[in-house]
Amino acid sequence: LAKEKTKVTIRDIRMGIRSMRKIDRDAGVKLFQRLEALSWVDPVNMRADAPSWNVNPAVHELFAAKANQERERRAEMRSVISEMLGE
């Protein structure tokens, strides 16, 4: 949400959610099928090696406040890290 992605892949889930780092392709597809059932995503490319889905723009509208909070949290963390490193 914070990155306002319009297209997502299983790799995005692996990279963006620590608890999903080891998710395999089949489990990732099942996850996205659930999101598809909720009309949050639509399949775009179901190639065996890299399936992808388009994010429903309504999802970004619905969770705009949450996305803003996350962007602010990340900016604060970057600031704290910069201060710690003396940058």
Phi and psi in degrees as a GROMACS rama.xvg file:
@    title "Ramachandran Plot"
@    xaxis  label "Phi"
@    yaxis  label "Psi"
@TYPE xy
-65.2785  -28.0521  ALA-2
-91.7624  -1.9369  LYS-3
51.8182  42.7341  GLU-4
-66.3969  142.624  LYS-5
-104.678  -13.8726  THR-6
-137.676  134.638  LYS-7
-130.559  155.566  VAL-8
-132.733  171.375  THR-9
-62.0914  -35.9089  ILE-10
-59.9552  -39.4665  ARG-11
-58.7357  -41.3987  ASP-12
-65.6496  -44.2432  ILE-13
-60.3096  -42.8453  ARG-14
-78.4936  -28.6007  MET-15
-96.7581  -15.343  GLY-16
-129.598  110.474  ILE-17
-52.0806  -43.3867  ARG-18
-69.6079  -10.3471  SER-19
-105.129  8.96974  MET-20
-55.8755  -32.4842  ARG-21
-104.448  13.7597  LYS-22
-64.3262  136.235  ILE-23
-91.7248  173.811  ASP-24
-58.7179  -46.6377  ARG-25
-61.9145  -43.9008  ASP-26
-66.199  -37.182  ALA-27
-64.5624  -43.0254  GLY-28
-62.8759  -41.4447  VAL-29
-61.5501  -40.6873  LYS-30
-60.0162  -48.3953  LEU-31
-68.1155  -28.3845  PHE-32
-64.8599  -36.3724  GLN-33
-65.0946  -44.1761  ARG-34
-64.868  -35.102  LEU-35
-64.6733  -40.0879  GLU-36
-62.6865  -27.7949  ALA-37
-88.8545  2.33219  LEU-38
65.4958  26.7914  SER-39
-85.871  -29.9744  TRP-40
-138.323  159.622  VAL-41
-129.502  134.507  ASP-42
-64.7284  140.224  PRO-43
-115.555  -53.2453  VAL-44
-135.314  114.007  ASN-45
-106.363  30.3538  MET-46
-52.113  144.236  ARG-47
-57.6592  -36.3949  ALA-48
-85.7182  -24.6884  ASP-49
-153.871  70.7205  ALA-50
-65.8526  151.103  PRO-51
-143.424  159.739  SER-52
-136.598  145.178  TRP-53
-86.8754  138.449  ASN-54
-84.9428  131.762  VAL-55
-64.0757  123.805  ASN-56
-56.0463  -27.1006  PRO-57
-62.8997  -27.8127  ALA-58
-62.8303  -43.1552  VAL-59
-66.8176  -35.8493  HIS-60
-67.7358  -44.5811  GLU-61
-62.8193  -37.6874  LEU-62
-109.185  26.9158  PHE-63
-58.6236  -43.0629  ALA-64
-64.0666  -42.7393  ALA-65
-63.5448  -40.7513  LYS-66
-62.952  -42.1322  ALA-67
-63.4733  -41.8918  ASN-68
-60.0323  -42.6234  GLN-69
-67.2692  -40.3212  GLU-70
-62.0303  -42.1159  ARG-71
-65.1102  -40.8574  GLU-72
-62.3444  -43.5174  ARG-73
-65.1244  -40.4428  ARG-74
-63.0971  -41.202  ALA-75
-62.9956  -42.8604  GLU-76
-64.0062  -40.5998  MET-77
-61.8189  -40.2628  ARG-78
-64.6064  -44.7049  SER-79
-62.4159  -43.8378  VAL-80
-64.2043  -42.0442  ILE-81
-60.652  -42.7362  SER-82
-62.8785  -42.0982  GLU-83
-63.9908  -33.5714  MET-84
-87.8104  -4.93062  LEU-85
72.8424  28.4627  GLY-86
